[in-house]
């Protein structure tokens, strides 16, 4: 029904260079909700909220000081679901920073 790639930021080396995630330090005290996916037929039933709440609880139990997420914008990586701004706002997350994605065409 649903899946997440979440945990201590240091468990995901690619986050050192990913848009948004490279804005904060690469530390075990920072947890990351890197991916979040819910099968289409189960969307709209509160599963994404439940998954993120469970990740936050686990991060707190593990001593994390911060948990960050990288919600998608309509123009960022449309095939990868990382949650929406509305989801994270509902759950008490606040925007700490963002990076503009540059799009260019070589001529």
C-alpha positions in Angstrom: 0.0 0.0 0.0 2.7 2.5 0.9 6.5 2.8 1.2 9.1 5.3 2.5 12.8 5.7 2.2 13.4 7.4 5.6 16.0 7.4 8.4 19.2 9.1 9.5 20.4 11.4 6.7 23.8 9.6 6.7 22.1 6.4 5.6 21.4 8.1 2.2 24.8 9.3 0.7 23.1 10.6 -2.4 21.4 13.3 -0.2 24.8 15.1 -0.1 24.2 16.4 -3.6 20.4 16.3 -4.1 18.5 19.5 -4.5 17.1 20.7 -1.1 18.8 18.1 1.0 22.3 19.6 0.5 21.2 22.8 2.3 21.6 21.2 5.7 24.5 19.3 7.3 25.1 15.6 6.7 24.6 14.3 10.2 23.1 11.3 12.1 21.1 13.8 14.2 19.2 14.8 11.1 16.6 12.3 9.8 15.3 12.5 6.2 12.0 11.5 4.6 13.6 11.0 1.2 10.9 9.1 -0.6 7.2 8.5 0.1 4.9 6.5 -2.1 1.4 5.3 -1.8 -0.3 3.1 -4.4 -2.8 5.1 -6.5 -5.8 3.1 -5.2 -4.9 3.9 -1.6 -4.3 7.6 -1.9 -6.6 10.1 -0.2 -7.1 7.7 2.8 -4.5 9.3 5.2 -1.8 6.7 4.7 0.9 9.3 3.8 0.1 11.2 7.0 0.3 8.0 9.0 3.6 7.0 7.4 5.2 10.4 8.1 3.9 10.4 11.7 5.5 7.0 12.3 8.8 8.2 10.8 8.8 11.2 13.1 8.1 9.1 16.1 10.9 6.7 15.3 13.3 9.7 14.7 12.4 11.1 18.1 12.9 7.7 19.8 16.3 7.4 18.0 17.5 10.8 19.3 17.2 12.8 16.1 17.2 16.6 16.6 15.6 17.4 13.2 13.7 15.6 10.5 13.6 17.0 7.0 11.5 16.3 3.9 11.9 17.4 0.3 8.3 17.8 -1.0 7.9 17.9 -4.7 7.0 21.0 -6.6 5.1 20.7 -9.9 8.2 21.2 -11.9 10.6 19.0 -9.9 11.1 15.3 -10.8 7.5 14.5 -11.7 8.0 10.7 -11.5 9.3 10.7 -8.0 6.9 11.2 -5.1 8.3 12.7 -2.0 5.1 14.1 -0.5 3.4 17.5 -0.9 3.8 20.8 0.9 0.3 20.4 2.2 1.1 17.0 3.8 4.2 18.3 5.6 2.5 21.5 6.7 -0.4 19.5 8.2 2.1 17.6 10.2 3.9 20.6 11.6 6.8 20.9 9.2 8.0 24.4 8.3 9.9 25.4 5.2 13.6 25.9 6.1 15.0 26.5 2.7 14.6 25.7 -1.0 16.8 25.6 -4.1 15.7 26.8 -7.5 16.1 24.1 -10.1 17.8 25.5 -13.1 16.6 24.3 -16.5 18.7 25.0 -19.6 19.0 23.9 -23.1 22.3 23.5 -24.9 22.3 25.1 -28.3 
